């Protein structure tokens, strides 16, 4: 019996290691909806080629077969994970970099704010009634401008039909023509919602033809590349890169590196690495290209094994490791709690006379704080300042996050106060760190209020985290309070927000409410990956089975830390657990836990 337990333990360790080294998330390619635009276009990514190679050995191919999927419902709960997305990365913000194209305007004059608010209210009020929506917009008498268009699109970017209806209305206004910025904002929204045919139709409009000059830029195609990478359609991302020549753009190493960055950002790191080796004659090896791949394995996939392999490959190819290479590796070891390797690399940098930059210091500070060496982390911050490297918000987040996770709240607050004294404004990641450790609804809403007073508005990630938290606590009033805030104050719920809400409602027996929001999500044409959609449908079709179980388990409903499970009282009574063999395992079906037969 002891031998069986040892074997089980070893197998468990192997599984954990395997997931760490090889795990990555893919989502299925969805059949894209036909264009609803009045302009038709033959997709330019299919009829041009460059001296650019993609071998049949790649993990993706031009037939874009469906990749294996991992449901978002099976991913690690963000409220219990290490949110280290900005450690070793001075960009800090986890949101898609394409959002810069629909960044809100800095204008605050009364007329502008009123016009934007009026238009957004109309778009949200009329929902799927597109003809009535357009009629109401025309009646309000607002004059279209590029600033108003971009601001409105930024606020309704999770409802692509409303955004597109407004975009078409603005384009028809006398004396107004869409700017490149307007087009980029709309193309980004369409790409995010996987309406790629419609996005290409807009790009065709941007070309102008005989009417005027082309508005298409490299950034236009880069938005499409990133959107294809986001849905793991590597083949079409590469074909869009081919289209640079079709639009008469010169293609250089920087453009190739932008493609590599887009692939790595969305976990297509293996494909990006393959491209480097397939195209060494067209785009010669250099440190930046390899650093993009290294950063993908280090900070996106977070696989020390693959990162170490690329590190060695750089040496074999004669590519010298620079401060960016060290920054990526140190950040990777920091995230995986390998303090020994962090310090070893930090010392190696000194021996090689490579001066650490701020990203390196941030990663080392994070590793020290995570390892419980808070004093050493603070001393390193002082040393960093003495060498003329100013501390930034990422530096303080690197210290605050591990302190909050270790429940050292007072020390975290001291670091927070010091950060404010230096004139640094907290980011959403700073507040998320404190939000993870709150234990009551009152504390949560107090912190939200303080965030707003500091000028830091909650994001959809904030709301999703709170919906999970309140669902675990069975505080349904607070769940819907947060949900209403998303709808009223935010940019509107996206696909992830709906999935988390439906998940929480189902696991707490609120089947009718779960069905209602699933139907609402479908009406908005928010696209789920196939596996998640099938899982939701299985859950929501289980009413005859689930409701009696809910009644039987009314008095013995267990809420277990990370996952909410309902254990049937009837199931407990029918089995004598002491007589069952140890090889039994618990399986989960329709939201309930059962002993495997």
Secondary structure as GFF3:
##gff-version 3
##sequence-region A 1 597
A	DSSP	alpha_helix	2	22	.	.	.	ID=ss1
A	DSSP	three_ten_helix	44	46	.	.	.	ID=ss2
A	DSSP	three_ten_helix	72	74	.	.	.	ID=ss3
A	DSSP	three_ten_helix	78	80	.	.	.	ID=ss4
A	DSSP	three_ten_helix	97	102	.	.	.	ID=ss5
A	DSSP	alpha_helix	110	125	.	.	.	ID=ss6
A	DSSP	alpha_helix	130	139	.	.	.	ID=ss7
A	DSSP	alpha_helix	146	155	.	.	.	ID=ss8
A	DSSP	alpha_helix	160	171	.	.	.	ID=ss9
A	DSSP	alpha_helix	180	192	.	.	.	ID=ss10
A	DSSP	alpha_helix	196	206	.	.	.	ID=ss11
A	DSSP	alpha_helix	218	230	.	.	.	ID=ss12
A	DSSP	alpha_helix	234	246	.	.	.	ID=ss13
A	DSSP	alpha_helix	253	265	.	.	.	ID=ss14
A	DSSP	alpha_helix	269	278	.	.	.	ID=ss15
A	DSSP	alpha_helix	287	295	.	.	.	ID=ss16
A	DSSP	pi_helix	296	301	.	.	.	ID=ss17
A	DSSP	alpha_helix	304	316	.	.	.	ID=ss18
A	DSSP	alpha_helix	323	335	.	.	.	ID=ss19
A	DSSP	alpha_helix	339	351	.	.	.	ID=ss20
A	DSSP	alpha_helix	358	370	.	.	.	ID=ss21
A	DSSP	alpha_helix	374	386	.	.	.	ID=ss22
A	DSSP	alpha_helix	393	405	.	.	.	ID=ss23
A	DSSP	alpha_helix	409	421	.	.	.	ID=ss24
A	DSSP	alpha_helix	428	435	.	.	.	ID=ss25
A	DSSP	alpha_helix	441	453	.	.	.	ID=ss26
A	DSSP	alpha_helix	460	472	.	.	.	ID=ss27
A	DSSP	alpha_helix	476	489	.	.	.	ID=ss28
A	DSSP	alpha_helix	495	507	.	.	.	ID=ss29
A	DSSP	alpha_helix	511	523	.	.	.	ID=ss30
A	DSSP	alpha_helix	530	540	.	.	.	ID=ss31
A	DSSP	alpha_helix	543	552	.	.	.	ID=ss32
A	DSSP	three_ten_helix	554	556	.	.	.	ID=ss33
A	DSSP	beta_strand	558	560	.	.	.	ID=ss34
A	DSSP	beta_strand	563	567	.	.	.	ID=ss35
A	DSSP	alpha_helix	569	574	.	.	.	ID=ss36
A	DSSP	three_ten_helix	577	579	.	.	.	ID=ss37
A	DSSP	beta_strand	586	589	.	.	.	ID=ss38
A	DSSP	beta_strand	592	595	.	.	.	ID=ss39
###
